[in-house]
Amino acid sequence: MEYRGKNYLIFEGDEPNSWRWAVTLDDVTTKTGEARTRSAAVTEVVLAVDRALSKLNAPR
């Protein structure tokens, strides 16, 4: 899947009510995490991508 040009995966975790996520932010940076629901995992991906892009676009 893709959000704002960044590829991500969401898949079931090992425990019940566990979802894992991974998003590739650039050639060397991948963020991962775990959430209790699939929608929470999607939210974490969106936040990670938006934070990474805001740092790129911040005034210098």
N, C-alpha and C positions, 0 to 999 in steps of 0.2 A: 504494500500500500504506500501511498505517498501523501505528504502534507507539505505545502509550500516548497516543493522541489526536493524534499528530504525523504528518503525511503525508510520505512519502519515496519516492524513485525509485532504482532500481538498473538500470544499463544497461551494455552492453559498451563498453569504451574503444576508442580508435583502435589501440592496439598489441595484439599477441597477449598473452594472459594478463593482460588489463587490464580492470578493472571500475570504473565511476565511480558515485558515489552523491551524492544531494542530499536534505537533510531541511529542512523548513520548521519552525523552532522557534517563531516568533511572527510577527506581522504584518510585521515589518521584518528579521528575522534568518533567513537561510538558510545552512546549513553544507554544504560540498561536499568531496569527497575522491576518492581513487583507491586501489584495492586490487588485489592479484594474483589473488584468487579471489572468486567471488560471495559465498561464506560469510564471507570476511573483510570484504567491503563491508557485509554485514548487521551484523556485529559492530561495525563503526565507526559505523553508524547508531544502534545500540542504545546504545553508549557516549556518543555525542553527545547523544542525547535524555535519557539518565539524568543526565548532568552538568548539562544545562540545567535539568531539573526539580529536581535536588537544590539548585541555587542558589536557585531560587524558594522552596523549602521550608525553607531554612536558617534557624535562629533568628537573630533580630536583636538 
